[in-house]
């Protein structure tokens, strides 16, 4: 990974999150690593349980541990070249969110405050300054940057930097970029009565261009290293036995050039059954997932795509034409969980050089489009939009 840091300072951390296959509560799963009474006996037991679990639940991950390291020594941007992370800290199931993590990062600097449970193990990485003519790299959109050797084995990926929306950070775009980042944050299911069992909740995210029956998700979600380049769905880590889980997943989507009203993100929620009997493990993934709701988020609002934090209702059913529930014409019969209360919190971030985030720019380009397609467009209107932009 190649990271650009426009504003280096001592509070920038590299954070590693360790996940394992979903098995049980975090405390229960960490115990064999922390207790060292009879290592051989424990190892055999853990291995046997892991084999059974992976057969059935290998598809699902759960949070397990985290570690962090400071990137810069000071505000001048002196790079800390030591690639050694902090100890591996056991992930607390009640401290999953980014805000929780920021508090924890503050605490690990104060040894007197640091009461975190350590899991034996060490994580090391190599950190170095990258020269400007570094070869064999691709942009965050996987576009090769010259110089690039044909058939090279090791490729470095530029990591997208999210800069604050301030004038001093603005610069002209020189490469094409059109991506959407999805961050599911929380599902409040502790009061729902629609589903008898809804804990160990997995959220599956898909990008779709239709709500018709039998429509398939698009293969445009960036895959994880080792998997295929693009996938048609992505899952967040599962919190065991939790009815109001928080999530920290980040899903990156390559957007189509032309986004229309039917493009949307579909979230499907599953209760994952962790209890394994010998009968269940032989069936592998049969009966592992039970549907416990759907939610969706259209990409365009008033013809515009923007970064936002949303509270969405959850539906118990997904009839064809579910996107039309706002129009009064042909409203599909949707059964809502908790009377369509906004139970699901999600955040989006648009990183695009073709979809402006600024409202005035959006209106200006929209009007340019209108003048192109409508004969006898009004130039006075266009001048109005130009004036608004220049005064901003």
N, C-alpha and C positions, 0 to 999 in steps of 0.2 A: 504494500500500500504506500502511495506517495501522498503525504499530507501537506497542504499549503496552509500556513498560519499567518494571516494578515496582521494580527495584533498579538504578538507573543507576550505572555506574562506568566508569573509563577503559579497561577491557579488553574493551569491547563493540565489535565490528566489523561493518560491513556488508560482506559478501563477494560478489563477482560471479564466477561461473564462465562461461567462454566455451567453447562447443562448436562444432564444425564437422561437416559430413557426413563419415562414416567413409571414410577414404581409404588411409592408410598409418600408419607410426609417427609419434608426436607430433613427434619431432626432425626427421624428414624433412619433415613438413608445415609446420613453423615456419620452415625454412631460407629459402625464398624471401622471407619478410617481413623476415628479419634481414640477409641478404646483399643489398647494394644496388649490385652491379657494373653491370648493364645492366637498369635498371628496366623499360623498355618490352618488351624481349625476354622477361624473366621473367614480366611480367604476362600477356602473350599465352599463354605456356606454361601458367601456372597456370590461366588462364581455360578453356583447351581441356581440360585435365585435369579441372577442376571440372565442366564440362558433361557429360563422359562419366560421371564418378563419380555425379553427382546423378541421372542417368537410372536408374542401376542400384541405387545404395545410398542414395538420398535419404531413405529411411525411417530410417536409422541415424545416430546421432551418436557423436562421439568427443570426449574431453576435449582441450582445446587450450591454454587460458590461464586465469589467474585474476588478480583484483585485489582490494584491500581498502581500506577507509577507517575510521578511528576515528569512532565516533558521538558520544561525549561527551569534553569536554576534561578533565574532572576527576570526582572522586567525588561532587561536589554535583549532578551532572546537568546541567551547562552544555552545551547542544547545540552541536556543531561544525557551523555552518551552511554551511561550505565543502563543496560537493558534489563536489570533485575527488578521484578515487580515486588510489591508488598507481599506479606504472607497471603495464602488463600484463606479468605474469610467465608465461613458458612453463611449462605444466603438466608436471611430471616424472612419467613413467608409473609410477614406483615409489613415488610419494608422493601417493596418491589419497585415502586415508582421512581422516576428520574429525580423528583424532589427529595425522596428518601435518600437516594444515592448521593446527592449533593451534600446533604447533612452528614452522611457517613464519611465522605471525603474530608470534610472539615474535622471530624472526630479523630481520624487515623493520624492526623498531625499532632494531636495532643495525647501522648501516651497515658496520662492520668484519666482521660475520658474513655479511652479505648477498651471496652469490655467485650470485644467481639470474639466469637468462638473461632479458633484457627483449625483448619484441616491441613494435616501435614502434606507438604508438596511445595514445589517452587516453579514459577513460570519466568522464563527468560526470553527476551527478544533482542534482535540486533537493531540499533538505532544509528543512522548516519545521515549526514547532509547530502542532498542529491544535487549533482552538478546540473546546470541548465541544459546541457546536450546529452542527458541520460538517454540511452537507447532502449528499445523494446518496451515501450510503455503504451498504454491505451488510456483515453479519457474516461470519465465516469460513464459515458455513453458507449464505451468499448470501441471508440474510433482510434485506430493506430496513430501515434504521434511520430513524426520522422525525427531522427533516423530509426528505421525499423527493419530488422533482418527477417528475411523470409524463413519460415520453418524454425524459428527460435523456440526453445523449450520453456524458458522462464519469462513470464510477462508481468510487469508491474502495473497496477491499476491506480489511476489518480482518484483520490477520495474527494467527494464533493464537500466544499466548505460552505456552511450556512452563515452568511454574514448578516449583521444587524442592518435593518433598513435605514441607513443613514447616508447622507450625500457624500461624506468623505470616503465611503467604501464603494461608490459607484464607479464603474469602468465600462468601456464599450465591449460588447460581446464579439468575440472573434471566432467562436466555434458554435456549432448547432448543439442545442441541448433541449430536451423536452421530457422531463420526468416528474413523477408524482410520488411523494413519500407518504406512506400511511403509518400512523402510530396508534393502534388500538390502546386505550388507556384503562377503562374499567367497565365491568358489567355488573349492575346492581340487581342481583337475583334473589336476595335474601327474603323478600316478601312475596314473590310470585307464587301463585297457586295453580298455574296452568299445567305444569309438569311435576309429576310426583318425585322424580329424581333429577336434580340438576346441580351437580357439583362435579369436581374434576372437569371443569368446562374448557373445551378446546374451541378456539375460534379459527375458522378457515376463511381466508380472504381470496376473492376472485375479481378479475376485471372483465366486465361484460358489455356488449354493445346491443343487447336485446333482452326483453323480458318475456319473450314468447316461449311457449311450451317447447321443450327439447332444445333450446338454445344452449350453446356451449361457451365456456369461458375462453378468453383470448390468451394465447401463450406469450405474455409480455412482462411477466414478473421476473426480476433478476434472480437467478438461482443461487444457491449457496456453493462455495468452493467444493469441488468434488462431484457436484450434481450437474445436471444439464445447464446450459448457459441461460435459458429462459424456461420458466415453469408456468403452468396454468393456475396454480393455487399455492398459497403459503399459509402455514400454521404458526400461531404464537405458542410459547411455552405454557404448560398447563399447571395450575396450582392445585395440589391434591386436597380434596375434601373442602373446597372453598366455594361458597355460594355467591360471593361478590368478589370475583378475582380481579386483580390489577394485572396489567400486561406491560412489558417493556419492548415488545417487538418493533422493528422498523422494516417495513416492506417497501421495496423500490420498484416502481413500474415505469416501463418505457411507453410513453403516450403516443397515440397515433397523431399524425400531422393535423388531421381534421377531426376535432372532437365535436360530437353532436349531442342532442338532448337525451338520447337513449343510452349513452355511455354512463356506466355507474360501477361502483364497487359493491359487490354482494358479500355480506358477512353471514356465515352459517355457523351456528353454535351447536356443539355436541356435548352430551354427557358421556364421558369415557369411563367404562366399567373397568375398575382395577382389580376386582376380586377374581382370582384365577383358581379354578378347580382343574383337576386333571382332564376333565371332559372339555372345559373351556379352552385349555391350552392346546388341545389337539385340533380344535376348530380354528386356531390362530386368531385372525381378526374378525371372525364371524361374531356378531352380537357385541362387539366392543363399543361401537358408536350408537348413541340414541340421539335423534334430533331434538334440540330444545330451543329452537327459534331461529329467526332470520332478521337481518337488518340490511338496509341498503342506503347508498349515498350517491345521488346523481352528481356528475362532475361539474355540470354547468348550473349556475343560479343566475337568472336574468341574463342568460347568454354569456356569462363570465365565469372563468375558473379562478379560484383564489385559495390561498392558504387560510385555514381556519380551524377552530376547535368546535366540534359539534356534539350535541346531545341528541341521540336518535332513539325513536321508539323501536320495540322489538315485536315482530309478528310471529304467531305460532304456526301460520300457514303461509305458503308462497304460491298463490294462484297465478296463472298466466296474466300478463298485463298489470302486474303489481305496481309498476312505476306510475300508472295513471290514477293512483288513489287520490291525488290532489284535484284532478279535474272532475267536475260533477257529472260529466256525460255518461260514461260507462264505467262506473266504479266497481272494481272487482271485490268480491266478498273476502275481506281479510280479517282473520281473527287475531286481535292484538293481545299481547301479554300486559296485564295490569292496566287495561283501558288506554293503551297507547302512551303510557307515561314514558318520558325520555330516560330509558334505563341504561343505554350504552353510550359511553363517552369515547370519542375518537378525534385525533388531530391529523390534519393534512398539511403538507408543505409542497408547494409547486416550485420546481426549479426548471424554468423554461425560458428560452430566448425568443419564443414566438408567441407566448401568451403573457401579455403584460399584467403585472400585479397592481399597477397604478390605475385608478378608476378613470382619470382624465385621458391617459394614453389609450386605455381600452376603448373609450368612447370615440376618440379621434380615429383610431384604426377601423372601428366599426363603421364610422361615417364614410371613410375612404372606400370601404368595401361596398357600401350602399351606393355611392356615387358611380362606382364602376359598373354595378349591376342595374341601376335605375337610370333610364334615359331622362335627361333634363334635371339632374340632381342640383341641389341648391348650394352654390359656392359660398354664399354668405354664412351658411351653417358651418362649413368647414373652417372658415376664417375665425368663427367664434371659438371652435375647439382649439385652434392653433393659439389663439390669444390666452385661453385658459391654461394651456400647457406652458407657455412662455412665462406667464405670471407666477406659476408654481416653481 
